[in-house]
Amino acid sequence: MERLGTLASLWVLLALCICGCALGPDYKRPAVDAPANFRSALTPAEQGSIADLPWWTIFKDETLRRLIAEALEKNYDLRAAVMRVEQARQIAAQARGQFFPQAAYDATVAKGRNSFLTSPSPNGGSTEDSALINLSVFWEMDFWGRIRRQNEAARAQYLATEEGRRAVVVSLVSSVAQAYFELLELDLELAISRKNTKSFEDTLRMFTLRLEGGAASKLETASAEALVGSVSANIPDLERQIVLKENQINVLLGRNPGPVERKAHLLDQANPPEIPAGLPSELLERRPDIRQAEQNLRAANAQIGIALTNFFPKIGLTTLLGQVSPELSSFTDGTASLWAVAGTMSGPLFQGGTLVAQYRQAKAACEEARLVYEQTALNAFQEVSNALISRQKYAATRIQQSRAVKAYEEAVQVSLKRYVSGKASYFEVLQNQQNLFPAETTLARTELNQYLATVQLYKALGGGWREGEQPGAAKRENQ
């Protein structure tokens, strides 16, 4: 009967523990003032978004796809982020372990006089053998929800690191795409510089022949030669920038610095059509940095409950089972048994304001996390709006810049014909050639800015990954 009464008491305590309320505020997502539509969006807000598409359907260049796939496999920052996730997962597992009884063992075997396991003797005692072996179990009853709040905080931190890993993926995909397009733009600038250098050299050759024939002055050849040198000076610097950009891409891929094989040209790239950005409210669910900030807020909210439970006593059950004897032979005859069952309670009486300060610190940390969450969401709305307007205006700029380049090309051809026929001066030829070179360079950079605006829009919307999918599988499905 006594044993049944003890078991009944344990079940009552366990029921009270399970049914007890967890102290502290329960988490509620803060209300974010999301706009009805993104500023600068040309289409009304819709459920569909460009961010719902996997990156390999956005960036159609085969070389870029291969580079991104390799970066997702070998990039060191991403691999480090995976290890951070694993650390957080194990911390969460440690927190879950507090729900279960904590068992430990202890054993001591000694030989001595008046040792701690023998009774002291008035005449100095005698030398004896002594032994202690016990198994102890402690189980904290989570009356106030301390363990539950610790688990809530640990799980939120684990999810925050997982969202952090996804943020690294989004950043990595966009970084590789941006660096690749910048590399193609440098290739295009180099080609333009070489083409214009050849054009100026042809002009210099024509002026030289006319000078030798007495139909031109030294001033013409000197001016043409100066322009040849000015344009040619861009070539080494562009080659330097290309090597630096290739090294940057290789580091993103986890490679040693080296060349990047490529066959595509910037002008061959297909810019995706106008695709709606989606609902601003969906951005809160899609962008990993916002989701990470929310999980950090959830963890900070749970810390308030943990701080509150420190004001209350910790209540638990402890048991002790073992054998103790001054003689090793007593272990076998059943007379050395040791056992105990007890309830424990420990709590603070006076801490000099420490617990109050810890509670106030937890509340302040939670308020900070809330502000960070709201600021992260606000920054996300800004980034999407900036990317949308940049994409639109760069497209308009490209149209006008293409118009200027076409006009300058025609002007160069006409001025050369006029010069040969004696109807125009050398100055007219050089001026039109000199205007064409920067116009072509500006057009190349505008082309680049269009692609980068698409990359930034995709990143700002939180696109860039689909868990469990591979570009090869998607390609096979479309065939």
LOBASE-728460 format. One record per residue (C-alpha): z, y, x; residue in one letter; chain. Coordinates in steps of 0.1 Angstrom, whole numbers, plus 5000, padded with zeros to 4 digits. Each point is the difference from the previous one (the first is absolute). Last residue first. Example, Ala and Ser with C-alpha at 12.3 -4.5 7.8 and 13.67 -1.06 7.14 Angstrom:
+------+------+------+------+-------+
:   zz :   yy :   xx : rest : kette :
+------+------+------+------+-------+
: 5071 : 4989 : 5137 :    s :     A :
: 5007 : 4966 : 4986 :    a :     A :
+------+------+------+------+-------+
//
This chain:
+------+------+------+------+-------+
:   zz :   yy :   xx : rest : kette :
+------+------+------+------+-------+
: 4276 : 5186 : 5112 :    q :     A :
: 5029 : 5022 : 4988 :    n :     A :
: 5025 : 4972 : 5002 :    e :     A :
: 4990 : 4991 : 5035 :    r :     A :
: 5006 : 5036 : 5011 :    k :     A :
: 5035 : 5001 : 4985 :    a :     A :
: 5009 : 4968 : 5018 :    a :     A :
: 4988 : 5014 : 5033 :    g :     A :
: 5019 : 5032 : 4995 :    p :     A :
: 5033 : 4980 : 4996 :    q :     A :
: 5024 : 5001 : 4972 :    e :     A :
: 5037 : 4990 : 5000 :    g :     A :
: 5014 : 5034 : 4996 :    e :     A :
: 4975 : 5027 : 4992 :    r :     A :
: 4999 : 5029 : 5025 :    w :     A :
: 4988 : 5035 : 5006 :    g :     A :
: 5007 : 5021 : 4970 :    g :     A :
: 5030 : 5023 : 4996 :    g :     A :
: 4982 : 5029 : 4984 :    l :     A :
: 5005 : 5022 : 5030 :    a :     A :
: 4984 : 4973 : 5022 :    k :     A :
: 4969 : 4997 : 4979 :    y :     A :
: 4998 : 5037 : 4998 :    l :     A :
: 5004 : 5003 : 5038 :    q :     A :
: 4972 : 4975 : 5006 :    v :     A :
: 4977 : 5018 : 4976 :    t :     A :
: 5008 : 5033 : 5016 :    a :     A :
: 4993 : 4984 : 5034 :    l :     A :
: 4965 : 4990 : 4988 :    y :     A :
: 4992 : 5035 : 4988 :    q :     A :
: 5015 : 5015 : 5032 :    n :     A :
: 4977 : 4979 : 5021 :    l :     A :
: 4969 : 5012 : 4982 :    e :     A :
: 5013 : 5036 : 5005 :    t :     A :
: 5004 : 4992 : 5037 :    r :     A :
: 4964 : 4989 : 5002 :    a :     A :
: 4988 : 5030 : 4981 :    l :     A :
: 5019 : 5023 : 5024 :    t :     A :
: 4983 : 4983 : 5029 :    t :     A :
: 4966 : 5004 : 4985 :    e :     A :
: 5006 : 5037 : 4993 :    a :     A :
: 5014 : 5004 : 5035 :    p :     A :
: 4967 : 4987 : 5015 :    f :     A :
: 4976 : 5017 : 4976 :    l :     A :
: 5011 : 5036 : 5007 :    n :     A :
: 4992 : 4997 : 5038 :    q :     A :
: 4966 : 4985 : 4992 :    q :     A :
: 4993 : 5029 : 4977 :    n :     A :
: 5012 : 5026 : 5026 :    q :     A :
: 4981 : 4983 : 5028 :    l :     A :
: 4966 : 5001 : 4982 :    v :     A :
: 5005 : 5036 : 4988 :    e :     A :
: 5010 : 5012 : 5035 :    f :     A :
: 4969 : 4984 : 5015 :    y :     A :
: 4979 : 5026 : 4981 :    s :     A :
: 4978 : 4993 : 4969 :    a :     A :
: 4963 : 5003 : 4991 :    k :     A :
: 4987 : 4987 : 5033 :    g :     A :
: 4985 : 4968 : 4985 :    s :     A :
: 5025 : 4979 : 5020 :    v :     A :
: 5029 : 5022 : 4988 :    y :     A :
: 4989 : 4999 : 4964 :    r :     A :
: 4998 : 4962 : 5001 :    k :     A :
: 5034 : 4998 : 5016 :    l :     A :
: 5015 : 5025 : 4975 :    s :     A :
: 4986 : 4979 : 4971 :    v :     A :
: 5016 : 4968 : 5013 :    q :     A :
: 5033 : 5016 : 5007 :    v :     A :
: 5001 : 5017 : 4966 :    a :     A :
: 4993 : 4967 : 4982 :    e :     A :
: 5029 : 4984 : 5018 :    e :     A :
: 5022 : 5030 : 4992 :    y :     A :
: 4991 : 4997 : 4963 :    a :     A :
: 5009 : 4963 : 4999 :    k :     A :
: 5032 : 5007 : 5017 :    v :     A :
: 5009 : 5028 : 4976 :    a :     A :
: 4993 : 4978 : 4969 :    r :     A :
: 5021 : 4972 : 5015 :    s :     A :
: 5028 : 5025 : 5004 :    q :     A :
: 4997 : 5010 : 4963 :    q :     A :
: 5002 : 4965 : 4987 :    i :     A :
: 5027 : 4990 : 5025 :    r :     A :
: 5022 : 5029 : 4988 :    t :     A :
: 4998 : 4988 : 4964 :    a :     A :
: 5011 : 4965 : 5011 :    a :     A :
: 5027 : 5015 : 5022 :    y :     A :
: 5012 : 5019 : 4969 :    k :     A :
: 5004 : 4970 : 4978 :    q :     A :
: 5016 : 4977 : 5026 :    r :     A :
: 5024 : 5028 : 5011 :    s :     A :
: 5010 : 5007 : 4963 :    i :     A :
: 5009 : 4964 : 4994 :    l :     A :
: 5018 : 4995 : 5033 :    a :     A :
: 5021 : 5031 : 4995 :    n :     A :
: 5009 : 4989 : 4964 :    s :     A :
: 5009 : 4965 : 5012 :    v :     A :
: 5022 : 5014 : 5029 :    e :     A :
: 5017 : 5025 : 4977 :    q :     A :
: 5009 : 4973 : 4974 :    f :     A :
: 5014 : 4978 : 5029 :    a :     A :
: 5021 : 5029 : 5014 :    n :     A :
: 5016 : 5004 : 4965 :    l :     A :
: 5008 : 4963 : 4999 :    a :     A :
: 5015 : 5001 : 5035 :    t :     A :
: 5020 : 5031 : 4990 :    q :     A :
: 5014 : 4982 : 4969 :    e :     A :
: 5011 : 4970 : 5021 :    y :     A :
: 5014 : 5022 : 5028 :    v :     A :
: 5021 : 5019 : 4974 :    l :     A :
: 5013 : 4968 : 4985 :    r :     A :
: 5009 : 4986 : 5035 :    a :     A :
: 5019 : 5033 : 5007 :    e :     A :
: 5019 : 4996 : 4967 :    e :     A :
: 5009 : 4964 : 5010 :    c :     A :
: 5012 : 5011 : 5034 :    a :     A :
: 5022 : 5027 : 4984 :    a :     A :
: 5015 : 4975 : 4976 :    k :     A :
: 5007 : 4975 : 5029 :    a :     A :
: 5016 : 5028 : 5020 :    q :     A :
: 5022 : 5009 : 4971 :    r :     A :
: 5012 : 4964 : 4997 :    y :     A :
: 5006 : 4998 : 5038 :    q :     A :
: 5020 : 5032 : 4999 :    a :     A :
: 5021 : 4987 : 4972 :    v :     A :
: 5006 : 4968 : 5019 :    l :     A :
: 5010 : 5018 : 5032 :    t :     A :
: 5024 : 5025 : 4983 :    g :     A :
: 5029 : 4991 : 5022 :    g :     A :
: 4997 : 4963 : 4993 :    q :     A :
: 5032 : 4993 : 4980 :    f :     A :
: 5006 : 4970 : 4978 :    l :     A :
: 4969 : 4979 : 5005 :    p :     A :
: 4995 : 4965 : 4986 :    g :     A :
: 5007 : 4964 : 5007 :    s :     A :
: 5004 : 4971 : 4975 :    m :     A :
: 5001 : 4963 : 5007 :    t :     A :
: 5005 : 4970 : 4978 :    g :     A :
: 5013 : 4968 : 5016 :    a :     A :
: 4993 : 4963 : 5004 :    v :     A :
: 5017 : 4981 : 5029 :    a :     A :
: 4996 : 4968 : 5018 :    w :     A :
: 5014 : 4982 : 5031 :    l :     A :
: 5002 : 4962 : 5005 :    s :     A :
: 5020 : 4986 : 5029 :    a :     A :
: 5017 : 4971 : 4983 :    t :     A :
: 4969 : 4980 : 4994 :    g :     A :
: 5006 : 4973 : 5026 :    d :     A :
: 4969 : 5007 : 5021 :    t :     A :
: 5006 : 5036 : 5010 :    f :     A :
: 5036 : 4992 : 5009 :    s :     A :
: 4989 : 4983 : 5032 :    s :     A :
: 4990 : 5033 : 5015 :    l :     A :
: 5036 : 5011 : 4999 :    e :     A :
: 5011 : 5036 : 4994 :    p :     A :
: 4980 : 4998 : 4968 :    s :     A :
: 4976 : 5021 : 4979 :    v :     A :
: 4973 : 4989 : 4977 :    q :     A :
: 4976 : 5019 : 4979 :    g :     A :
: 4992 : 5018 : 4967 :    l :     A :
: 5003 : 5037 : 4994 :    l :     A :
: 4988 : 5019 : 4969 :    t :     A :
: 4993 : 5036 : 4993 :    t :     A :
: 4991 : 5017 : 4968 :    l :     A :
: 4990 : 5037 : 4998 :    g :     A :
: 5008 : 5035 : 4989 :    i :     A :
: 4989 : 5031 : 5019 :    k :     A :
: 5020 : 5029 : 4987 :    p :     A :
: 4984 : 5032 : 4986 :    f :     A :
: 4991 : 5033 : 5017 :    f :     A :
: 4974 : 4983 : 5021 :    n :     A :
: 4982 : 4990 : 4968 :    t :     A :
: 4989 : 5036 : 4996 :    l :     A :
: 4982 : 5001 : 5033 :    a :     A :
: 4981 : 4969 : 4992 :    i :     A :
: 4989 : 5015 : 4967 :    g :     A :
: 4987 : 5031 : 5018 :    i :     A :
: 4982 : 4978 : 5024 :    q :     A :
: 4980 : 4986 : 4971 :    a :     A :
: 4984 : 5034 : 4994 :    n :     A :
: 4991 : 5002 : 5037 :    a :     A :
: 4982 : 4966 : 4997 :    a :     A :
: 4981 : 5011 : 4969 :    r :     A :
: 4990 : 5033 : 5017 :    l :     A :
: 4987 : 4980 : 5030 :    n :     A :
: 4981 : 4979 : 4975 :    q :     A :
: 4985 : 5031 : 4985 :    e :     A :
: 4990 : 5014 : 5034 :    a :     A :
: 4982 : 4967 : 5007 :    q :     A :
: 4981 : 5001 : 4967 :    r :     A :
: 4989 : 5036 : 5008 :    i :     A :
: 4989 : 4989 : 5035 :    d :     A :
: 4982 : 4970 : 4985 :    p :     A :
: 4978 : 5020 : 4977 :    r :     A :
: 4991 : 4980 : 4969 :    r :     A :
: 5029 : 5003 : 4975 :    e :     A :
: 5006 : 5037 : 5004 :    l :     A :
: 4962 : 5005 : 5002 :    l :     A :
: 4997 : 4985 : 4965 :    e :     A :
: 5015 : 5032 : 4986 :    s :     A :
: 4971 : 5020 : 5015 :    p :     A :
: 4976 : 4980 : 4979 :    l :     A :
: 4968 : 4989 : 5017 :    g :     A :
: 4980 : 5015 : 5029 :    a :     A :
: 4967 : 4996 : 4981 :    p :     A :
: 4971 : 4988 : 5021 :    i :     A :
: 4972 : 5023 : 5012 :    e :     A :
: 4976 : 4978 : 5019 :    p :     A :
: 5010 : 4983 : 5033 :    p :     A :
: 4984 : 5015 : 5031 :    n :     A :
: 4976 : 4976 : 5015 :    a :     A :
: 4998 : 5002 : 5038 :    q :     A :
: 4965 : 5001 : 5016 :    d :     A :
: 5004 : 5036 : 5011 :    l :     A :
: 5030 : 4990 : 5022 :    l :     A :
: 4981 : 4974 : 5018 :    h :     A :
: 5006 : 4963 : 5001 :    a :     A :
: 4995 : 4976 : 5029 :    k :     A :
: 5035 : 4999 : 5015 :    r :     A :
: 5019 : 4983 : 5028 :    e :     A :
: 5031 : 5018 : 5010 :    v :     A :
: 5005 : 5005 : 5037 :    p :     A :
: 5033 : 4994 : 5018 :    g :     A :
: 5037 : 5008 : 4999 :    p :     A :
: 5021 : 4968 : 4997 :    n :     A :
: 5002 : 4986 : 4965 :    r :     A :
: 5026 : 5002 : 4973 :    g :     A :
: 4975 : 5012 : 4974 :    l :     A :
: 5015 : 5035 : 4998 :    l :     A :
: 4999 : 5000 : 5038 :    v :     A :
: 4963 : 4991 : 4999 :    n :     A :
: 4992 : 5028 : 4976 :    i :     A :
: 5017 : 5026 : 5022 :    q :     A :
: 4982 : 4987 : 5031 :    n :     A :
: 4967 : 5004 : 4982 :    e :     A :
: 5010 : 5036 : 4990 :    k :     A :
: 5008 : 5008 : 5036 :    l :     A :
: 4967 : 4986 : 5012 :    v :     A :
: 4981 : 5020 : 4974 :    i :     A :
: 5018 : 5031 : 5010 :    q :     A :
: 4990 : 4997 : 5036 :    r :     A :
: 4963 : 4994 : 4990 :    e :     A :
: 5002 : 5031 : 4979 :    l :     A :
: 5013 : 5019 : 5030 :    d :     A :
: 4973 : 4987 : 5022 :    p :     A :
: 4973 : 5009 : 4974 :    i :     A :
: 5012 : 5036 : 4992 :    n :     A :
: 4989 : 5014 : 5034 :    a :     A :
: 4964 : 4990 : 4992 :    s :     A :
: 4999 : 5026 : 4972 :    v :     A :
: 5011 : 5029 : 5023 :    s :     A :
: 4979 : 4987 : 5029 :    g :     A :
: 4968 : 4999 : 4979 :    v :     A :
: 5008 : 5034 : 4985 :    l :     A :
: 5003 : 5015 : 5035 :    a :     A :
: 4967 : 4984 : 5010 :    e :     A :
: 4982 : 5016 : 4969 :    a :     A :
: 5014 : 5034 : 5009 :    s :     A :
: 4989 : 4997 : 5036 :    a :     A :
: 4966 : 4987 : 4991 :    t :     A :
: 4994 : 5030 : 4976 :    e :     A :
: 5013 : 5026 : 5025 :    l :     A :
: 4978 : 4987 : 5027 :    k :     A :
: 4970 : 5014 : 4981 :    s :     A :
: 4972 : 4983 : 4981 :    a :     A :
: 4962 : 4998 : 5000 :    a :     A :
: 4996 : 4998 : 5038 :    g :     A :
: 4989 : 4964 : 5000 :    g :     A :
: 5032 : 4990 : 5019 :    e :     A :
: 5020 : 5018 : 4974 :    l :     A :
: 4981 : 4984 : 4972 :    r :     A :
: 5008 : 4966 : 5015 :    l :     A :
: 5036 : 5009 : 5004 :    t :     A :
: 5003 : 5012 : 4964 :    f :     A :
: 4986 : 4967 : 4988 :    m :     A :
: 5024 : 4981 : 5022 :    r :     A :
: 5029 : 5021 : 4988 :    l :     A :
: 4990 : 4993 : 4964 :    t :     A :
: 4998 : 4963 : 5007 :    d :     A :
: 5035 : 5002 : 5017 :    e :     A :
: 5013 : 5018 : 4970 :    f :     A :
: 4988 : 4972 : 4977 :    s :     A :
: 5013 : 4973 : 5023 :    k :     A :
: 5034 : 5017 : 5000 :    t :     A :
: 4998 : 5003 : 4962 :    n :     A :
: 4994 : 4963 : 4997 :    k :     A :
: 5028 : 4992 : 5024 :    r :     A :
: 5024 : 5023 : 4982 :    s :     A :
: 4990 : 4986 : 4966 :    i :     A :
: 5005 : 4964 : 5012 :    a :     A :
: 5034 : 5009 : 5014 :    l :     A :
: 5010 : 5017 : 4968 :    e :     A :
: 4989 : 4968 : 4981 :    l :     A :
: 5021 : 4978 : 5023 :    d :     A :
: 5029 : 5023 : 4996 :    l :     A :
: 4996 : 4997 : 4962 :    e :     A :
: 5000 : 4962 : 5003 :    l :     A :
: 5032 : 5002 : 5020 :    l :     A :
: 5016 : 5022 : 4973 :    e :     A :
: 4989 : 4975 : 4974 :    f :     A :
: 5017 : 4973 : 5019 :    y :     A :
: 5032 : 5020 : 5006 :    a :     A :
: 5003 : 5008 : 4963 :    q :     A :
: 4994 : 4964 : 4990 :    a :     A :
: 5026 : 4987 : 5025 :    v :     A :
: 5025 : 5026 : 4989 :    s :     A :
: 4994 : 4994 : 4963 :    s :     A :
: 5006 : 4963 : 5004 :    v :     A :
: 5030 : 5005 : 5022 :    l :     A :
: 5016 : 5026 : 4977 :    s :     A :
: 4996 : 4977 : 4970 :    v :     A :
: 5014 : 4970 : 5019 :    v :     A :
: 5029 : 5021 : 5014 :    v :     A :
: 5009 : 5011 : 4964 :    a :     A :
: 5000 : 4963 : 4990 :    r :     A :
: 5025 : 4993 : 5028 :    r :     A :
: 5021 : 5028 : 4987 :    g :     A :
: 4999 : 4986 : 4965 :    e :     A :
: 5014 : 4968 : 5015 :    e :     A :
: 5026 : 5020 : 5018 :    t :     A :
: 5010 : 5016 : 4968 :    a :     A :
: 5001 : 4966 : 4982 :    l :     A :
: 5026 : 4988 : 5026 :    y :     A :
: 5020 : 5033 : 4997 :    q :     A :
: 5000 : 4994 : 4962 :    a :     A :
: 5013 : 4965 : 5005 :    r :     A :
: 5027 : 5011 : 5023 :    a :     A :
: 5012 : 5027 : 4976 :    a :     A :
: 5000 : 4977 : 4970 :    e :     A :
: 5018 : 4973 : 5021 :    n :     A :
: 5026 : 5026 : 5010 :    q :     A :
: 5004 : 5011 : 4964 :    r :     A :
: 5005 : 4964 : 4989 :    r :     A :
: 5026 : 4994 : 5028 :    i :     A :
: 5020 : 5031 : 4990 :    r :     A :
: 4997 : 4992 : 4963 :    g :     A :
: 5036 : 5009 : 4990 :    w :     A :
: 5012 : 4965 : 4992 :    f :     A :
: 4980 : 4983 : 5027 :    d :     A :
: 5026 : 4972 : 5007 :    m :     A :
: 5000 : 4994 : 5037 :    e :     A :
: 4999 : 4963 : 5010 :    w :     A :
: 5019 : 4988 : 5031 :    f :     A :
: 5000 : 4964 : 5013 :    v :     A :
: 5020 : 4987 : 5028 :    s :     A :
: 4997 : 4966 : 5017 :    l :     A :
: 5028 : 4989 : 5023 :    n :     A :
: 5007 : 4980 : 5032 :    i :     A :
: 5033 : 5006 : 5020 :    l :     A :
: 5013 : 4978 : 5028 :    a :     A :
: 5031 : 4996 : 5022 :    s :     A :
: 5010 : 4978 : 5030 :    d :     A :
: 5035 : 5003 : 5013 :    e :     A :
: 5019 : 5011 : 5031 :    t :     A :
: 5037 : 5002 : 4991 :    s :     A :
: 5022 : 5028 : 4989 :    g :     A :
: 5020 : 5025 : 5020 :    g :     A :
: 5034 : 4987 : 4990 :    n :     A :
: 5001 : 5020 : 4967 :    p :     A :
: 4966 : 4986 : 4989 :    s :     A :
: 4971 : 5021 : 4987 :    p :     A :
: 4980 : 4984 : 4971 :    s :     A :
: 4965 : 4989 : 5008 :    t :     A :
: 4966 : 5014 : 4991 :    l :     A :
: 5005 : 5033 : 5017 :    f :     A :
: 5010 : 4983 : 5033 :    s :     A :
: 5036 : 4993 : 5009 :    n :     A :
: 4988 : 4979 : 5029 :    r :     A :
: 4963 : 4992 : 5004 :    g :     A :
: 4969 : 4980 : 4991 :    k :     A :
: 4974 : 5014 : 4976 :    a :     A :
: 4973 : 4992 : 4975 :    v :     A :
: 4986 : 5028 : 4979 :    t :     A :
: 4975 : 4999 : 4972 :    a :     A :
: 4986 : 5027 : 4976 :    d :     A :
: 4975 : 4999 : 4972 :    y :     A :
: 4982 : 5025 : 4979 :    a :     A :
: 4988 : 5003 : 4964 :    a :     A :
: 4987 : 5031 : 4983 :    q :     A :
: 4996 : 4995 : 4963 :    p :     A :
: 4967 : 5012 : 4985 :    f :     A :
: 4990 : 5035 : 4987 :    f :     A :
: 5002 : 5014 : 5036 :    q :     A :
: 4970 : 4980 : 5010 :    g :     A :
: 4978 : 5023 : 4980 :    r :     A :
: 5007 : 5028 : 5024 :    a :     A :
: 4989 : 4978 : 5030 :    q :     A :
: 4968 : 4992 : 4981 :    a :     A :
: 4993 : 5037 : 4996 :    a :     A :
: 5005 : 5005 : 5037 :    i :     A :
: 4976 : 4971 : 5006 :    q :     A :
: 4973 : 5017 : 4978 :    r :     A :
: 5006 : 5033 : 5018 :    a :     A :
: 4994 : 4984 : 5034 :    q :     A :
: 4968 : 4983 : 4987 :    e :     A :
: 4987 : 5033 : 4987 :    v :     A :
: 5006 : 5016 : 5033 :    r :     A :
: 4981 : 4972 : 5016 :    m :     A :
: 4970 : 5007 : 4978 :    v :     A :
: 5002 : 5037 : 5009 :    a :     A :
: 4998 : 4989 : 5037 :    a :     A :
: 4969 : 4980 : 4992 :    r :     A :
: 4985 : 5031 : 4983 :    l :     A :
: 5008 : 5022 : 5030 :    d :     A :
: 4985 : 4975 : 5024 :    y :     A :
: 4966 : 4997 : 4983 :    n :     A :
: 4988 : 4964 : 5002 :    k :     A :
: 4991 : 4987 : 4966 :    e :     A :
: 4996 : 5031 : 4980 :    l :     A :
: 4981 : 5016 : 5029 :    a :     A :
: 4976 : 4970 : 5002 :    e :     A :
: 4992 : 5004 : 4963 :    a :     A :
: 4995 : 5037 : 5004 :    i :     A :
: 4976 : 4995 : 5029 :    l :     A :
: 4980 : 4974 : 4982 :    r :     A :
: 4997 : 5022 : 4969 :    r :     A :
: 4989 : 5029 : 5022 :    l :     A :
: 4973 : 4979 : 5016 :    t :     A :
: 4987 : 4989 : 4966 :    e :     A :
: 4998 : 5035 : 4986 :    d :     A :
: 5008 : 4999 : 4963 :    k :     A :
: 5033 : 5020 : 5001 :    f :     A :
: 5010 : 5002 : 4964 :    i :     A :
: 4994 : 4964 : 4991 :    t :     A :
: 5018 : 4988 : 5031 :    w :     A :
: 5029 : 5022 : 4992 :    w :     A :
: 5009 : 4982 : 4968 :    p :     A :
: 4994 : 5020 : 4968 :    l :     A :
: 5029 : 5011 : 4979 :    d :     A :
: 5003 : 5031 : 5021 :    a :     A :
: 4967 : 5013 : 4985 :    i :     A :
: 5018 : 5003 : 4967 :    s :     A :
: 4997 : 4986 : 4965 :    g :     A :
: 5025 : 5010 : 4974 :    q :     A :
: 4984 : 5033 : 4995 :    e :     A :
: 5008 : 5037 : 5006 :    a :     A :
: 4971 : 5022 : 4989 :    p :     A :
: 4972 : 5004 : 5025 :    t :     A :
: 4994 : 5027 : 5026 :    l :     A :
: 5035 : 4998 : 5015 :    a :     A :
: 5008 : 5032 : 5018 :    s :     A :
: 5037 : 4999 : 4989 :    r :     A :
: 5010 : 4965 : 4991 :    f :     A :
: 5005 : 4993 : 4963 :    n :     A :
: 5029 : 5001 : 4976 :    a :     A :
: 5023 : 5012 : 5027 :    p :     A :
: 5030 : 4980 : 5011 :    a :     A :
: 5034 : 5017 : 4996 :    d :     A :
: 5021 : 4971 : 5014 :    v :     A :
: 5029 : 4987 : 4980 :    a :     A :
: 5025 : 4982 : 5023 :    p :     A :
: 4999 : 4962 : 4998 :    r :     A :
: 5033 : 4987 : 4986 :    k :     A :
: 5025 : 4980 : 5021 :    y :     A :
: 5033 : 4990 : 4986 :    d :     A :
: 5028 : 5023 : 5009 :    p :     A :
: 5031 : 4987 : 5018 :    g :     A :
: 5023 : 4971 : 4993 :    l :     A :
: 4986 : 4966 : 4992 :    a :     A :
: 5016 : 4987 : 4968 :    c :     A :
: 5018 : 4968 : 4999 :    g :     A :
: 4986 : 4971 : 4980 :    c :     A :
: 4993 : 4978 : 5031 :    i :     A :
: 5033 : 5008 : 5016 :    c :     A :
: 5020 : 4995 : 4968 :    l :     A :
: 4983 : 4966 : 4995 :    a :     A :
: 5008 : 4990 : 5036 :    l :     A :
: 5037 : 5009 : 4995 :    l :     A :
: 5001 : 4980 : 4968 :    v :     A :
: 4983 : 4970 : 5017 :    w :     A :
: 5025 : 5001 : 5029 :    l :     A :
: 5030 : 5001 : 4975 :    s :     A :
: 4986 : 4970 : 4982 :    a :     A :
: 4997 : 4981 : 5033 :    l :     A :
: 5037 : 5008 : 5008 :    t :     A :
: 5011 : 4989 : 4966 :    g :     A :
: 4981 : 4967 : 5004 :    l :     A :
: 5017 : 4994 : 5033 :    r :     A :
: 5034 : 5005 : 4985 :    e :     A :
: 4992 : 4977 : 4972 :    m :     A :
+------+------+------+------+-------+
//
